[in-house]
Amino acid sequence: MREVERSRFVMARPPAVHRSLSPEAVVAAEGTFTVTAVEETETGTLVTAAGPGMSVPLRFESRDDGLRYTAEGEVGPFDHLETRITVTPEENGSRITMRSTVSLNLPLPFADRIAAWKHGNELERAIENLAADVPGG
C-alpha cells in the first residue's frame, strides 16, 4: 500500500471551498472516471464511477473539514483506495489537501508504486480543477 498527497492554496475561505466540493465534482475533477449513478444512503453518498472497461463504486462521507471516499467492495482494480480531502483555513484563503492510500489487486512487482504514481497525477489534476471551480480560487 502506498500513500500520495497533493495540496494547493486557494484565495477563498473554507465555506466557499466546501460549497464547491461534492462527490460528483471530485470524480469529475480527477478526470479518469465518469459518474454514472449517485445514491444517497444512511452512511453517505454512493457514486458509481465508470472508466475504460470498469466500474468502481465509491462511498463518499462528508466530514467537518472536507470529504472522504473509499472504493467499495472487490470491484475494480483496487485492493484498497481511500482518499481524504481536507480544507483548512490559511492566511487570506484556504488550503485544499488530497491524501490517498492505494494498492492494486495485481500480482505485479511495483504495482502499488504505479498505482500511487497514477493516482498522484489524478489528485494533481483534481486539485487544479477543484481550485479553478472555487469562486475567487
N, C-alpha and C positions, 0 to 999 in steps of 0.2 A: 504494500500500500504506500502511496506517495501523497505528499501534501503540496499544494501550489496556491499561491496568493498573488492577487493584484490589487492595487489601491490607486485612488485618484482623488484629488481635491477638486471641489466644485464651489463656485461662488453663489451658493444658495443655502439657506438654513435647512436643518433636518426636516421640518414639517413639509417643505416644498419637495424635498427629495423623496420622502415617504409617499407622498401623493403620486409620484411618478412610478413607484415600484408596484408591480403586480406580477403574478406568476406568468401571465401571457407576455408581458413586456420583457421579463427576464429571459424566457425561452427565445423570443424573437431577437433580443439583443445579442444572445450568444451566437446566433446565426447558423447553427448546424441543423436544428430541428424546426419543424413547423407544428404549431399547436393544432391538433385535430379534434380534441374534446376537452371540456372543462367540467368537472363535477365538484360541487361544494359538499363536503361531508362534515361530520362532527369533529373530526381530527384535523381538518384543514382542507386545502384545495387539491384535488387530484387532476393533474394535467396529463393528457396523453400527447406525447411528443413523437412525431414521425420524421424519420430521415431516410436516407437511401437504404432500402431493404430492411428496415427495422422500425419498431415502435417501442417506446420506452415510457412507462408510467412514472411520473414524478409527483411526489407528495410534498406540497408546499405548506409551511406553517408560518403564520405571522408572528413576529417577535417584537418586543418593545423597541429594539434597536434595528429592526430590518426584517429579513426573511430567511428561512432555512428550507432547503429542499433535499430530498433523498430519492434515489431510484427505488422503485417498489418491486418486490418480488424477484424472481430469477429471469426476468425478461431482459433481452438486450445483451450487450457485450460486457456488462459490468458485474463484478463480484460485489463491488461497493462503490457508491458515488454519493457523496454528501457535500453540499455547498451551503455556506453561510454568508449572507450579505448583510453587512452592518453599515449603519450610517451614524457617524459620530460628529458632534459639533467641533469645529475648528475655527480659529480666528477668521471672521468675515465670511464663513461658509461652513462646509461640511466635508468630511472625508468618507467616500464610499470604498469599502473594502470587501472583496470577494475572496473567500478562503475555501478550498475544496480538498477533500481526501478522495482518492480514486484508486481502484485496482480493477484490472481486466480479468475476465473469465477465459483466459487463453494460456495454454501451456508453453508460451514462448519466452525465451530469455529477454529480459529488459522490457517486458510488456507493460509493466506499471510505469516505467520511465517514459515510454512512448505515450501512454495514456495521459500522464501528467503534463508532458510537453504539449500534446494536442489540446488538452483541456485548459492549460495555461493560455494558449492562443485564443480559445473561446472566451475565457474570462477577460482577457485584454480587450477583445472586440466588444464584449458585453459592457465593460466599464466605460469605454468610449461612447458606445451608443446610448447607454443609460444617462451618462453625464450630458450628452447632447440634447436629450429629451427633457432635462430639468430646466424649468424657466430660470434664466439667469446663469445656467450651468455652462 
